[in-house]
């Protein structure tokens, strides 16, 4: 998916398409897609369909949060399960005490989400 299509997914129209596909039973997806294609650009419907498919796969690792996140096939495949991320963070904190982590290096985000939810985090002031 290109950046323009991703931005379209974030806009109101894209959110409506995502919501329609997420609410639908996968068995009835073809009918829903056909209806959406009559009202929305094909690239947008295709991107939304892919996100819903990836979110369903990611639910095993991200639970209820998967429905609000955006994925690539690689990010779903390579991401840690939340339980693994929590274990890793707890272990590091237990052994080291204080941890400074550049969240940009934390893969698809499970580690960064767990860190942000459970500990004090501050945005980086570095600029590139």
N, CA, C and O of each residue as an XYZ file, in Angstrom:
512
protein
N       0.857     -1.169      0.000
C       0.000      0.000      0.000
C       0.902      1.231      0.000
O       1.895      1.283      0.727
N       0.553      2.209     -0.812
C       1.335      3.437     -0.854
C       0.835      4.417      0.211
O      -0.211      4.213      0.827
N       1.603      5.474      0.408
C       1.292      6.439      1.464
C      -0.045      7.132      1.233
O      -0.788      7.379      2.183
N      -0.353      7.443     -0.009
C      -1.630      8.107     -0.318
C      -2.822      7.223      0.060
O      -3.807      7.714      0.612
N      -2.739      5.939     -0.231
C      -3.823      5.018      0.114
C      -3.922      4.858      1.623
O      -5.023      4.786      2.169
N      -2.781      4.803      2.302
C      -2.803      4.706      3.760
C      -3.473      5.942      4.366
O      -4.278      5.824      5.289
N      -3.143      7.108      3.851
C      -3.782      8.333      4.355
C      -5.287      8.310      4.096
O      -6.075      8.792      4.910
N      -5.674      7.745      2.953
C      -7.104      7.626      2.648
C      -7.797      6.699      3.645
O      -8.952      6.928      4.003
N      -7.103      5.659      4.093
C      -7.676      4.766      5.112
C      -7.905      5.504      6.426
O      -8.856      5.200      7.147
N      -7.058      6.456      6.741
C      -7.182      7.212      7.985
C      -8.299      8.252      7.935
O      -8.801      8.675      8.976
N      -8.686      8.661      6.736
C      -9.749      9.658      6.578
C     -11.112      9.023      6.869
O     -11.226      7.803      6.989
N     -12.121      9.850      6.979
C     -13.469      9.374      7.310
C     -13.958      8.281      6.368
O     -14.504      7.272      6.816
N     -13.762      8.478      5.060
C     -14.219      7.478      4.095
C     -13.531      6.133      4.324
O     -14.177      5.085      4.301
N     -12.226      6.170      4.545
C     -11.487      4.938      4.804
C     -11.926      4.254      6.084
O     -12.010      3.028      6.145
N     -12.205      5.046      7.102
C     -12.662      4.486      8.374
C     -14.022      3.813      8.221
O     -14.286      2.789      8.851
N     -14.885      4.390      7.382
C     -16.192      3.786      7.118
C     -16.039      2.448      6.403
O     -16.731      1.483      6.726
N     -15.132      2.395      5.430
C     -14.899      1.146      4.697
C     -14.319      0.092      5.634
O     -14.752     -1.060      5.616
N     -13.346      0.476      6.449
C     -12.779     -0.460      7.431
C     -13.854     -0.979      8.385
O     -13.930     -2.178      8.650
N     -14.671     -0.083      8.889
C     -15.721     -0.481      9.832
C     -16.697     -1.455      9.190
O     -17.107     -2.429      9.822
N     -17.072     -1.202      7.940
C     -18.012     -2.096      7.249
C     -17.413     -3.485      7.071
O     -18.107     -4.487      7.244
N     -16.137     -3.551      6.728
C     -15.493     -4.849      6.520
C     -15.220     -5.575      7.834
O     -15.345     -6.798      7.902
N     -14.849     -4.835      8.877
C     -14.577     -5.461     10.171
C     -15.843     -5.999     10.807
O     -15.811     -7.029     11.480
N     -16.947     -5.322     10.603
C     -18.210     -5.741     11.206
C     -18.801     -6.946     10.489
O     -19.642     -7.655     11.041
N     -18.363     -7.172      9.267
C     -18.935     -8.237      8.452
C     -18.311     -9.587      8.790
O     -17.138     -9.678      9.150
N     -19.111    -10.613      8.667
C     -18.635    -11.980      8.807
C     -17.776    -12.303      7.588
O     -18.183    -11.996      6.467
N     -16.602    -12.910      7.763
C     -15.755    -13.232      6.611
C     -16.479    -14.015      5.514
O     -16.102    -13.917      4.346
N     -17.497    -14.779      5.861
C     -18.239    -15.551      4.866
C     -18.987    -14.622      3.907
O     -19.077    -14.916      2.715
N     -19.516    -13.521      4.401
C     -20.268    -12.592      3.572
C     -19.426    -11.460      3.008
O     -19.964    -10.479      2.495
N     -18.109    -11.590      3.100
C     -17.218    -10.515      2.689
C     -17.368    -10.152      1.208
O     -17.310     -8.973      0.858
N     -17.556    -11.126      0.350
C     -17.646    -10.846     -1.090
C     -18.801     -9.893     -1.401
O     -18.648     -8.975     -2.208
N     -19.936    -10.105     -0.775
C     -21.085     -9.226     -1.004
C     -20.808     -7.825     -0.464
O     -21.163     -6.831     -1.098
N     -20.179     -7.747      0.694
C     -19.847     -6.448      1.276
C     -18.867     -5.697      0.385
O     -19.032     -4.503      0.136
N     -17.848     -6.402     -0.093
C     -16.854     -5.780     -0.971
C     -17.522     -5.277     -2.248
O     -17.229     -4.171     -2.701
N     -18.398     -6.058     -2.822
C     -19.093     -5.644     -4.044
C     -19.887     -4.355     -3.805
O     -19.875     -3.450     -4.640
N     -20.564     -4.279     -2.680
C     -21.314     -3.075     -2.349
C     -20.400     -1.879     -2.127
O     -20.700     -0.772     -2.575
N     -19.290     -2.099     -1.438
C     -18.349     -1.006     -1.180
C     -17.704     -0.495     -2.466
O     -17.443      0.700     -2.601
N     -17.447     -1.401     -3.408
C     -16.821     -1.003     -4.671
C     -17.725     -0.103     -5.505
O     -17.235      0.649     -6.348
N     -19.024     -0.169     -5.285
C     -19.947      0.707     -6.001
C     -19.874      2.145     -5.478
O     -20.231      3.087     -6.185
N     -19.414      2.303     -4.249
C     -19.423      3.624     -3.620
C     -18.040      4.207     -3.340
O     -17.918      5.406     -3.091
N     -16.990      3.372     -3.377
C     -15.657      3.821     -2.973
C     -14.609      3.372     -3.995
O     -14.834      2.410     -4.730
N     -13.473      4.060     -4.044
C     -12.404      3.666     -4.965
C     -11.898      2.245     -4.682
O     -11.804      1.825     -3.529
N     -11.581      1.528     -5.741
C     -11.130      0.142     -5.613
C      -9.864      0.033     -4.770
O      -9.726     -0.909     -3.990
N      -8.936      0.981     -4.914
C      -7.689      0.931     -4.137
C      -7.975      1.052     -2.641
O      -7.324      0.396     -1.827
N      -8.937      1.881     -2.284
C      -9.295      2.058     -0.878
C      -9.945      0.794     -0.321
O      -9.602      0.353      0.776
N     -10.865      0.219     -1.055
C     -11.538     -1.016     -0.611
C     -10.517     -2.146     -0.489
O     -10.556     -2.917      0.470
N      -9.609     -2.247     -1.450
C      -8.580     -3.292     -1.410
C      -7.667     -3.122     -0.201
O      -7.348     -4.098      0.478
N      -7.245     -1.893      0.071
C      -6.375     -1.636      1.228
C      -7.111     -1.939      2.533
O      -6.532     -2.516      3.453
N      -8.369     -1.559      2.612
C      -9.153     -1.834      3.820
C      -9.339     -3.343      4.005
O      -9.243     -3.863      5.116
N      -9.600     -4.014      2.922
C      -9.782     -5.472      2.984
C      -8.506     -6.149      3.496
O      -8.563     -7.061      4.320
N      -7.363     -5.690      2.998
C      -6.072     -6.241      3.445
C      -5.847     -5.939      4.927
O      -5.382     -6.808      5.665
N      -6.170     -4.716      5.375
C      -5.999     -4.385      6.790
C      -6.879     -5.257      7.680
O      -6.432     -5.721      8.729
N      -8.103     -5.479      7.276
C      -9.003     -6.322      8.070
C      -8.461     -7.746      8.138
O      -8.485     -8.374      9.196
N      -7.974     -8.252      7.012
C      -7.381     -9.594      6.991
C      -6.176     -9.655      7.927
O      -6.038    -10.611      8.690
N      -5.305     -8.650      7.881
C      -4.129     -8.614      8.746
C      -4.520     -8.439     10.212
O      -3.911     -9.045     11.093
N      -5.524     -7.621     10.473
C      -5.984     -7.429     11.853
C      -6.533     -8.723     12.434
O      -6.325     -9.015     13.612
N      -7.224     -9.488     11.623
C      -7.747    -10.773     12.112
C      -6.599    -11.727     12.457
O      -6.662    -12.450     13.451
N      -5.558    -11.724     11.632
C      -4.382    -12.550     11.937
C      -3.666    -12.037     13.191
O      -3.207    -12.826     14.016
N      -3.577    -10.721     13.324
C      -2.847    -10.114     14.433
C      -3.581    -10.245     15.758
O      -2.968    -10.082     16.813
N      -4.865    -10.533     15.731
C      -5.647    -10.633     16.969
C      -5.079    -11.686     17.915
O      -5.213    -11.560     19.133
N      -4.455    -12.709     17.375
C      -3.858    -13.742     18.227
C      -2.710    -13.174     19.063
O      -2.440    -13.670     20.157
N      -2.040    -12.149     18.563
C      -0.916    -11.554     19.282
C      -1.304    -10.278     20.024
O      -0.806    -10.018     21.119
N      -2.193     -9.482     19.427
C      -2.519     -8.166     19.961
C      -3.873     -8.113     20.658
O      -4.221     -7.094     21.253
N      -4.635     -9.188     20.592
C      -5.946     -9.207     21.226
C      -6.869     -8.145     20.663
O      -6.885     -7.898     19.458
N      -7.631     -7.523     21.535
C      -8.622     -6.535     21.115
C      -8.006     -5.303     20.466
O      -8.697     -4.582     19.745
N      -6.725     -5.046     20.704
C      -6.070     -3.865     20.157
C      -5.799     -3.986     18.655
O      -5.612     -2.972     17.981
N      -5.775     -5.191     18.132
C      -5.480     -5.406     16.715
C      -6.456     -4.666     15.819
O      -6.076     -4.207     14.742
N      -7.692     -4.542     16.237
C      -8.715     -3.902     15.414
C      -8.490     -2.403     15.243
O      -9.147     -1.770     14.416
N      -7.567     -1.827     16.016
C      -7.311     -0.386     15.916
C      -5.934     -0.072     15.344
O      -5.596      1.094     15.136
N      -5.147     -1.100     15.092
C      -3.789     -0.901     14.605
C      -3.714     -1.131     13.102
O      -4.632     -1.695     12.508
N      -2.627     -0.695     12.497
C      -2.394     -0.878     11.069
C      -1.158     -1.744     10.894
O      -0.152     -1.557     11.578
N      -1.244     -2.688      9.977
C      -0.195     -3.690      9.820
C       0.262     -3.834      8.383
O      -0.430     -3.462      7.436
N       1.457     -4.391      8.260
C       1.933     -4.941      6.996
C       2.011     -6.448      7.226
O       2.011     -6.889      8.375
N       2.075     -7.243      6.166
C       2.209     -8.690      6.384
C       3.423     -9.038      7.237
O       3.340     -9.907      8.105
N       4.541     -8.373      7.000
C       5.744     -8.646      7.785
C       5.578     -8.271      9.250
O       6.061     -8.984     10.129
N       4.901     -7.159      9.521
C       4.757     -6.741     10.919
C       3.903     -7.726     11.711
O       4.148     -7.941     12.898
N       2.914     -8.318     11.073
C       2.103     -9.328     11.770
C       2.946    -10.573     12.022
O       2.931    -11.137     13.116
N       3.666    -10.985     11.017
C       4.462    -12.216     11.121
C       5.578    -12.091     12.151
O       5.843    -13.037     12.893
N       6.230    -10.945     12.205
C       7.423    -10.791     13.034
C       7.165    -10.212     14.415
O       8.070    -10.196     15.250
N       5.968     -9.743     14.672
C       5.710     -9.098     15.959
C       5.628    -10.114     17.096
O       5.302    -11.286     16.908
N       5.937     -9.607     18.270
C       5.844    -10.420     19.477
C       4.412    -10.431     19.989
O       3.663     -9.477     19.782
N       4.044    -11.497     20.645
C       2.778    -11.556     21.371
C       2.908    -10.620     22.570
O       4.000    -10.474     23.121
N       1.808     -9.985     22.982
C       1.876     -9.089     24.133
C       2.478     -9.766     25.359
O       3.240     -9.135     26.092
N       2.157    -11.026     25.598
C       2.698    -11.727     26.761
C       4.219    -11.816     26.689
O       4.898    -11.705     27.710
N       4.750    -12.015     25.497
C       6.207    -12.074     25.321
C       6.813    -10.700     25.572
O       7.843    -10.583     26.236
N       6.178     -9.671     25.045
C       6.672     -8.311     25.254
C       6.663     -7.940     26.738
O       7.613     -7.336     27.235
N       5.604     -8.297     27.432
C       5.535     -8.027     28.872
C       6.626     -8.787     29.625
O       7.260     -8.233     30.523
N       6.841    -10.033     29.269
C       7.879    -10.841     29.909
C       9.249    -10.210     29.694
O      10.023    -10.061     30.639
N       9.549     -9.838     28.446
C      10.858     -9.249     28.150
C      11.058     -7.956     28.932
O      12.124     -7.740     29.509
N      10.047     -7.098     28.956
C      10.173     -5.837     29.668
C      10.327     -6.065     31.169
O      11.181     -5.441     31.798
N       9.522     -6.943     31.751
C       9.633     -7.237     33.184
C      11.009     -7.795     33.532
O      11.589     -7.444     34.559
N      11.515     -8.647     32.685
C      12.827     -9.248     32.944
C      13.932     -8.194     32.900
O      14.804     -8.172     33.769
N      13.898     -7.327     31.898
C      14.908     -6.273     31.793
C      14.795     -5.327     32.983
O      15.808     -4.967     33.583
N      13.588     -4.925     33.329
C      13.420     -4.011     34.459
C      13.853     -4.649     35.768
O      14.420     -3.972     36.625
N      13.597     -5.933     35.936
C      14.000     -6.629     37.155
C      15.529     -6.709     37.249
O      16.093     -6.534     38.329
N      16.183     -6.967     36.146
C      17.634     -7.136     36.158
C      18.393     -5.818     36.115
O      19.469     -5.707     36.702
N      17.851     -4.820     35.431
C      18.570     -3.572     35.241
C      17.997     -2.450     36.104
O      18.748     -1.626     36.626
N      16.702     -2.413     36.256
C      16.063     -1.382     37.061
C      15.486     -0.256     36.228
O      14.269     -0.074     36.195
N      16.318      0.487     35.571
C      15.875      1.609     34.738
C      16.297      1.311     33.306
O      17.413      0.858     33.049
N      15.409      1.568     32.409
C      15.700      1.263     31.012
C      15.421      2.484     30.156
O      14.368      3.112     30.266
N      16.366      2.805     29.316
C      16.170      3.837     28.315
C      16.107      3.122     26.973
O      17.066      2.473     26.555
N      14.973      3.248     26.310
C      14.770      2.526     25.065
C      14.348      3.509     23.985
O      13.466      4.340     24.196
N      14.980      3.406     22.843
C      14.535      4.159     21.677
C      13.445      3.322     21.029
O      13.741      2.312     20.391
N      12.195      3.723     21.180
C      11.061      2.919     20.712
C      11.043      2.747     19.201
O      10.313      1.893     18.696
N      11.807      3.513     18.481
C      11.834      3.366     17.029
C      12.423      2.018     16.616
O      12.224      1.585     15.481
N      13.123      1.367     17.489
C      13.755      0.094     17.137
C      12.958     -1.103     17.644
O      13.482     -2.216     17.687
N      11.729     -0.898     18.021
C      10.961     -1.967     18.640
C       9.995     -2.658     17.676
O       8.835     -2.880     18.021
N      10.444     -2.986     16.513
C       9.652     -3.781     15.580
C       8.323     -3.150     15.229
O       8.240     -1.951     14.965
N       7.277     -3.977     15.231
C       5.971     -3.484     14.804
C       5.209     -2.791     15.910
O       4.156     -2.210     15.645
N       5.683     -2.825     17.111
C       5.048     -2.020     18.128
C       4.588     -2.704     19.393
O       4.252     -2.010     20.353
N       4.551     -4.026     19.454
C       4.075     -4.681     20.670
C       4.931     -4.278     21.864
O       4.400     -3.962     22.929
N       6.242     -4.287     21.699
C       7.130     -3.907     22.798
C       6.915     -2.442     23.184
O       6.878     -2.106     24.367
N       6.774     -1.581     22.186
C       6.566     -0.159     22.472
C       5.224      0.080     23.160
O       5.140      0.904     24.071
N       4.178     -0.626     22.740
C       2.874     -0.473     23.380
C       2.920     -0.914     24.838
O       2.407     -0.218     25.715
N       3.523     -2.051     25.098
C       3.621     -2.549     26.474
C       4.434     -1.585     27.322
O       4.063     -1.295     28.459
N       5.527     -1.092     26.787
C       6.347     -0.134     27.506
C       5.551      1.135     27.803
O       5.585      1.638     28.926
N       4.850      1.644     26.828
C       4.076      2.876     27.007
C       2.929      2.729     27.978
O       2.626      3.661     28.722
N       2.279      1.566     27.986
C       1.145      1.353     28.873
C       1.569      1.130     30.321
O       0.840      1.478     31.249
N       2.733      0.559     30.503
C       3.089      0.130     31.848
C       4.138      1.003     32.530
O       4.378      0.846     33.727
N       4.759      1.910     31.803
C       5.848      2.689     32.380
C       5.828      4.114     31.848
O       5.201      4.416     30.832
N       6.515      4.955     32.548
C       6.615      6.345     32.126
C       7.430      6.423     30.835
O       8.542      5.902     30.748
N       6.857      7.075     29.855
C       7.576      7.254     28.596
C       7.560      8.723     28.213
O       6.607      9.444     28.505
N       8.614      9.150     27.565
C       8.679     10.511     27.063
C       9.121     10.466     25.610
O       9.933      9.622     25.231
N       8.592     11.372     24.796
C       9.003     11.383     23.387
C      10.449     11.828     23.259
O      10.957     12.588     24.084
N      11.083     11.358     22.244
C      12.459     11.732     21.962
C      12.507     13.179     21.515
O      11.606     13.655     20.824
N      13.559     13.879     21.911
C      13.743     15.250     21.466
C      14.755     15.324     20.343
O      15.109     16.408     19.881
N      15.219     14.164     19.907
C      16.176     14.132     18.810
C      15.495     14.499     17.507
O      14.314     14.214     17.307
N      16.234     15.119     16.645
C      15.750     15.383     15.300
C      16.718     14.774     14.310
O      17.909     14.624     14.585
N      16.198     14.438     13.186
C      17.073     13.839     12.158
C      17.400     14.848     11.107
O      18.122     14.540     10.159
